[in-house]
Amino acid sequence: MSLTTYFTPTKVVFGRGAEEQTGALVREQGCKKVLIHYGSGSARRSGLLDRVEKALDGAGIAYVSLGGVVPNPRLSLVYEGIRLAKAEGVDLILAVGGGSVIDSAKAIGYGAAADGDVWDYYAGLRKPTACLPIGAVLTISAAGSEMSNSSVITKEEGGLKRGCNCDLCRPVFAVMNPELTMTLPPYQTACGCADILMHTMERYFNHGDNLELTDGIAEALMRTVLHHALVLKDHPDNYESRAEIMWASSLSHNGLTGFGTDGGDWSTHKMEHELGGMFDVAHGAGLAAVWGSWARYVCRERLDRFVQFALRVMGAAPAEDDYHTALAGIAAMEDFYRTIGMPTSLTELGVSPTDAQLEEMAEKCIQAVGGRLLGVVKPLSAQDIAAIYRAAR
């Protein structure tokens, strides 16, 4: 096993009514004024913001608010949040929402704690040196941003969707009440389940050493999501399944399922980032649309992992040889995606990129990793990436 660091500083308060603890959690951090960052008006209409504000009032914490976060969160709103946080002397950013809101809050935290253009961190021109503390009240089980070191922001100019990974932005606390996810539309729940699976699969399909225990944790997490996603398809108000999916969301992206590995491949995420930047698609759906084509393109390079995935996670029967067993596992995952209403092609995703657009996205993938080949299972050139996009059409 190569040298590995596991760092997970987030305090989790989990269960019914957890949002009532928000004020006490902020006070524990010694903070006096927070920026409440959220998405649409549903956070207010549902009464959640009122409950969060009541908890802050009870703890003697002052606050200002900024809503308007959308999926694939925009840099322009991040800039607005930075200006507000600095003007108001905010000392903690409180995200009330899902991954997009938390990612936007992290970007604001970076920008409010330092001078210069925050986009430099996402463009890879500088590394963050400071971040205001981030707290999260989670309303969507998907991105795992509530415990991760990752933040992804979209710059409107050029349609650039880029990520910044740094432990400084890991939330100091995460409030998780599974009941808050019960009113999500079925499509959003399914997108979240696809994202959770992919955060684990990106780590699982690697090209280095693996620990048996880490594999077991990852496989159990994936099987859990596969099962409870189907429960929620028919019973969206099932608390136990909501809780299982919510906890899986956090564990899938806090580093646990990649411990002791080379970190995983991440090609599918990078390819989806370009889809999201160009066509503004839902992240989980975009991942589902391209994963199968990526998997078929690269699986011969790490056949043992794909066979293990087919047998242990997807429950596929051994075929006439390892390659066909691997293909059976890939097909089974695509069947699952279809069952929960996720696309398995760009056509099903609702986009029809031209050849020129596919090549542009492929080139942007390579630019996003500094001109290097993409991924580790099979390092991909721009030509490889374009071929995967074409196969996904």
Secondary structure by P-SEA (a helix, b strand, c coil): ccbbbbbbcbbbbbccccccaaaaaaaaacccbbbbccccccccccaaaaaaaaaaaaacccccccccccccccaaaaaaaaaaaaaacccbbbbcccaaaaaaaaaaaaaaacccccccccccccccccccbbbbbccccccccccccbbbbbccccbbbbbbbcccccccbbbbcccccccccaaaaaaaaaaaaaaaaaaaaccbbbbaaaaaaaaaaaaaaaaaaaaaacccccaaaaaaaaaaaaaacccccccccccccaaaaaaaaaaaaaccccaaaaaaacaaaaaaacccccaaaaaaaacccccccccccaaaaaaaaaaaaaaaaaaaccccccccccccccaaaaaaaaaaaaaaaccccccccccccaaaaaaaaaaac
